[in-house]
Amino acid sequence: MRLSLIADTPYIPAFIRREFLYDETAHTGDFVSCVVFGFRAELARVPMFQVMLESGAQWARVPIHKICSKPCKPLALEQSVWWDSYGYDFAVHSFDFLKNMPVTALGRDKIIRKGRYLFTIDWMKTGWSEVPDQHKNHHVIALDDGPWIAYPNNRLVWHDESWIDPAPDSEWKTPTRSYSVE
């Protein structure tokens, strides 16, 4: 039996909020350069990352709201991710088609934020990941103002001026059936 728990991600230069390195007791508002190189999933926990700091220290289990692409104001955890990790089994994939594609994301607070695609986490071998209307991807996005978010398909609109005319149908419904020929 293969357990996922952790996996490589694309190597992405980023920043970690320095207060995380001090159990949020000091250095609020400061940042440390890092490279994100891995993803970690734990049931009922937010998406987390493996990072290497410029000092050579490697940190695990860094929650998404403590990672950013540039120094910025913090984004509340509830705006950073819609769902906790579904379990320990997942795949990390970077879709070439979406690489660096501009995207707008609708937060719980109804604010639309702009960003760019980094990579996708997709869940497997869990009850919810097999239910058609409950399955969710976590598309990891670097917002233009710095924070990272992990949002599902139905909270994102992709932009490519060469051919996409963004106008999703608000009447669409999530599929509820599974299809099989046997």
N, C-alpha and C positions, 0 to 999 in steps of 0.2 A: 504494500500500500504506500502510495506516494503522498506525502503531506506538503502542502505549499508553504504556509506560514510566512515565508519571506521569498522575495524574488528580485532579480535585477530590474532596474528601470533604465531608460536612457540617462546618461550622465548629464546633469543639468546644474550649471553654476547658479547659486541662489544665496539667500541669507537666512540665518536662524535668529529668531528674537532672543537676545542674550539673556533675558530673564528666565527662559526655560532652562538654561545651564546652571541656574542658581535656585532651582525649585520655586521660581517666581517670588523670591524674597529680596532681590536686588537687580540693578541694571535695567529697569524698565525703560523702554524707548531706545535702547542700544541694539546694535546688530553685529553679527559675526559672519564673515564670508564662509561659505561652505559649498560642497558639491553633493547634490542628492544623487544617490546611486542605487537605492533599493527601496522596496515597498514591504511593509509588514502588515498583516491582517490578524486581528484577534476578534473573536465573536463579541458583539455588543460594545465595540470600541471604535472610535473614529479612525479613518485611514491614517496610517503612520508611516514614517520614512526613516531610512538609514542615511546618515550624512557623514561626510568627512569634513572636519573643520580645517581652516588654514594652519592651525597649530599642530595638525597631525592627530588630534583626538578624533575618534570615531564615536558617534552617538547613534543609538538605536531608539525606536519607539517615539520619534519626534512627531507629534500630532500636526495635522495639516495646517491648522491656524497659527502655528509657530514658524511656518516656512513662508518666505516671500521672495519675489524676483528682484526687488529693490527695497531699500528702507521706506517704510510707509506706516500709516496709522493702522492699528490692528482692526481686523474684521471679526465680529463676534463669531464664535464657534457655530452657532445656529445658522449663520449666513455663509459659512465656509463649506458646509457639507449637509446634504439632505438626509442621509442615512448613515448609521454605523456600518461597519463591515458585516457582511452576512455570515461569515464563518472564516475558516482557515484556508479553504481551497478557492483559488482564483487564478486568473491569468493576467499578466501585464502585457499589453500590446500597444505599439505605436503605429497608428494607421498612417501610412505615407500620404494618402489622400487628404487627411486632415492636418498634416504637419504644419504648424504655425498658422493655421487658418483662423481668421478673425471669427469671433463668436460673441453673441450677447447671451447673458445668463439672467434669468428671473429668480430673484431671491425670495425667501419667505416674507420679507418685508415689502415685497412688490416693487423693489428697486431693480432696474435693469442695469447690469454692469457689463462693460466690454472687456474682452481678454483675447488670449490666443491659446490654442490647443497644445498640450504637452504630450499626453499619453492616456491610455484607457485601462481601467481595472474592470474585469468581468468575473462574475461569481459563478461557482459551480459546486455540485455535490451538496447543496443545502436544500431544504424544503422550499424556501421562497424562491431560490434561483430557478427552480423547475416549474413554477406556476406562471403561466403566460402573462397575466396582468399584474404580477408582483415582481418579476425580474427587473433588475436595475443595473445599469452600468455606472461606474464612477468615471466620468471623463475629467481628467485633471487639467485644469485651466490656470494659466497665469494671468490674473487680471491686469489691465493696463496700468492701474495705480499701485500694483505690487503684490497684494495678497494672492495666495493660491486657493483654489476652490476645487471641489469634486462634486459634479452635478450629473444628473441623469439626462437621457435624451430629451424627455418631455419638459425640461426647463432650459433648453438651449436652442438658439437659432443661429445657424452657420451663415457666413457671409463670404461670397466670392463674386465680385462685381462683374466678372466675365460671363457669368451665366445664372447665378442665383438671384431671384427676385423674392426677398424674404416676405412671406405672407402665409404662415402656417394656418390651416383651417382650425378655428377654435371649436368646431363641432366634432373633430376626430375623436374616436373612442379607442381606448386601449384594448388590444385583442385579448380575448378570454379563453380561446380554444387552443389546444395542441393538435397538430396534424400528424398523422401517421398512416401508412398504407397497410400496416399489418396489425 
